[in-house]
């Protein structure tokens, strides 16, 4: 799981495979960026600034029936908090969870100096068995570099075949020594902003095509105010089977993802 290559997907192929439209984050070249500030090149006594540290982050889909949007990975200072279990979701996490829309998350990262660097993969991640015969990967490896003040990692993807589900890691520590590696297991979370109708008409279109293949039958990439709820982020209850989603097809057991982090420089 530590291959140094990334399995990319062109935007055209991603859109064709997923039937994506609008803001749904299902493809394109990977995005990467780093914050700049006026800190000195040398580490101070608190570990701020200093030379760049480079990490390889490998994300793998462990579910049998849930596709992920391209993974978003951020390296940040301990003070940064993208999401927190037990707390209400911010707008950026809500938009990712309901619509696969990465734009608000990218804006949040760009406006938050404590987030030192971030990247987004270029492809959705489907289950290893590829039930929809999409030829999409089930894992990807991303490389990020940040100054020494970035001591923690956050990872987020949408659980595509859910109303408002994500899979993620919230502020885990980065390995400090070169060649050190740590493996984390990420669970699914319900962000508590939309009813879990499990109806295709209320899900993003690739919820069907990425797992069942073929063209999606309806769907939406817009939030429906009539389905809005006011809850907190909590462990996802899974697929109940009350709507269009068959638990035998779309269900999963935790953990939903494996995230391996290696410091390579």
N, C-alpha and C positions, 0 to 999 in steps of 0.2 A: 504493500500500500504506500510505498514511498517513492514511486516512479517520479522522475523529475520532469516529466512532460505533462501537459494539460490536454485533455480531450476537448477540443473546441468544436463549435458548430457554427456554420454560416447563418446569418439572419434569415435568408430565404428558406433554407432547409428547416430551420426552427419554426418559422411561421407555417410552412406547409405541413409539418408533422403535428403541430399543436392546434392549428386552426386559430391562431392567436389574432387578436385585433386590439386596437387602442393601446392602452398603457401596459398591457400584460407583459411582464418581463420574462420572455421565453427565448431570447437568443441575441445574437450579435456578438461582436468582439468583446472580450473581457475588458472591464474598466478598472483602472488603477489610478490612485492619486495619493499625494502626501502633503501634509500641512507644513508650512514654513513659518518660523518665527525668529526672534532675535536672540535666542539663547546661544550661549557660547558653545564652541565645538567640544570643549572638555566637559566631562561629567562633573557636576558639583556634588556636595556632600549628600544631597537627596536623590542623586541618580538622574537628574534632569539633563537634557542635552546629550552631548557625547556622540561618538561615532555611530554610524548606522549598524543595526543588527538585522539580519535577513532570516526570514522564516519560510519554510515550506509548510503549507496547510493543505491536507488532503481530506476531502469530505466525501463520504460514501453513503448512499441510500441503502438502508437495511430493511426497508419495508417490502412486502410482496405486492402491494397494490396502491401506493401513494407516490405520484411524481412530485418532485421538488422544483420550484423555480431556481434559476441559477443562484448559487450560494453567494451571499454577501458576507464578507469577513472584514472586521476592523480591528486594528491594534491601537490601544489607547491607554491613557493614564487611568489610575483607579477611580478618579472622580467622575469619569464618563459613564453614563448609564443609558443604553439604548432601549432596553426593556427590563422589567423586573416582575417576576412571578408574585402574585398577590397585590399588584398595583394596577390601576387602569392603564390601558395602552395609549400611547401618544398617537397623533395623527399619522406619523410615518409608519408605525407598526400596523395600525389599523388598515391603511391603504395596501400594504403588502399582504396582510392576512386575508383581506376580503377580495382584492382585485388583482393581486400580483403586480401592483404598481410600485416600482422602485423609486420613482422620482422624488417623493417626499423624503424617503430615507437618504437618498443621495444629497438632498438639500440639507438635511439635518447634519449629516457627516461633514459636509463642506463648511457649515457654520459653527462647528464645535471644535475649538482649538485643542481640547483634551483628546480628541480622536486624531492620532498622529498620522495614520495611513489607513487605507482601505482598498479593497478590490472586489469586483463582482465577476463571477465566472461567465463564460460565454455560452453556456448550454444548460437546459434543464437536466436534472438527474432523474432517471427512471429506475424502477426496481431492476435488480440484477437479471431477473428472468426476462425482462423486456416483453411483458405480455401484449403490448400493443404493436409489437414488431416495428418500432420506431427507428432502430439503429442508433438510438441515443445512448450515452454512457450512463453508468450507475455511479461513477465516482469521477472526481476531478482533483488536480493538484494545482495550487495557486502559490505564488511567491510574493512576499511583501517585505519591505524594508522600512524601518523607522528608527528614530533616535532612542536612546536608552530610557527615556521617560515613558515609553510605551511598554508597560509591564503586564498588560492584560489583553485578552482577546474576547470578542463577541462575534457570534455567527448566527445568521438568520436565513431561512428560506420559507416560502409558503408551502404548506401542504395543499397541493393544487386541488385535489378532490375532497375539499371541505369548504364549509361556508366561511369560516374565519380562523383557520388553523395555521400554525407555524411550527417549524422544528428549529430549535436553537440552543445556543449556549450563552449564558449571561455572565460576562466578566470573569473568565477563568484565567489563572496565572500562566504566563508564558515561561517556557524553560529558559534558563539564563546561560548555561554553558554551551559552547559550540559543540555540535553533534548530539546534544541532548534531545530526547524525543519524549513526548507525552501523548497518551491516547485518551480521549474523552468520548463518552457516549451521550448523545443528545436526545431528549424526549420531545414529544409533540405537545403543543399547548394550544388551548382555545383562548383567544384574546378577549372574548366576552363582549364583542361589539355587534354581533349579528346572530339572529336565531339560527340554529342548526336544522334547517329544513331538509337538507340532503336532497333537494330537487335540482335536476340539471339546469332548469331555467334560472336558478339562483346562484349557480356556480359558474366559474370561468369556463369557457368552452373546452379548453384542453383537458378538463377533468375527465371527459369521456375518451377523447381520441388518443391521449397518451397512454391509456390503459387498455381500452377496447379496440383501438385502431379505427380507421375510417374517418369520416367527417363527423364533427359534433352536431348534435340536434339541439340547437338553441344555446342559451347561456348568456352571460353578461359580464362585462368588465366594469360595471358601475355599481356603487353601493345603493341599496334600496332602503330609503328611510323607514318604510313600513316594517322592516325586519330588524331595525336597530335595537340594541339592548345596551344597558349601562352596567356592565359587570367588570370584573378584574381578570387579569391573565391568570389562568389556572391550568393544571394538567388536563390534556384533552381527553374527553370521555370515550373517544373512538367513534366508529361508525355504528349507528343503531339499527339501520335498515328500515327506518320509518318512511323514508322517501324513495328516491331512485337508486340510491347506493346500496349495493349488495355487500354486506360485511365480509362474505367469503371472497369477494373480489377486491374491495377497497380497504378492508380492515387491516390492522397491523397490531403487533405487540411491541411494547417499548423494549429497548431504545429504538428510535426511528432512524438515527444516523450515527455514524462513526466519524470522529474528527481527530485526525492525527496531526500534531504540531511538532515540527523539528526545527531547531535553530541550526542553520547551515553556514552562517558567517557571523 
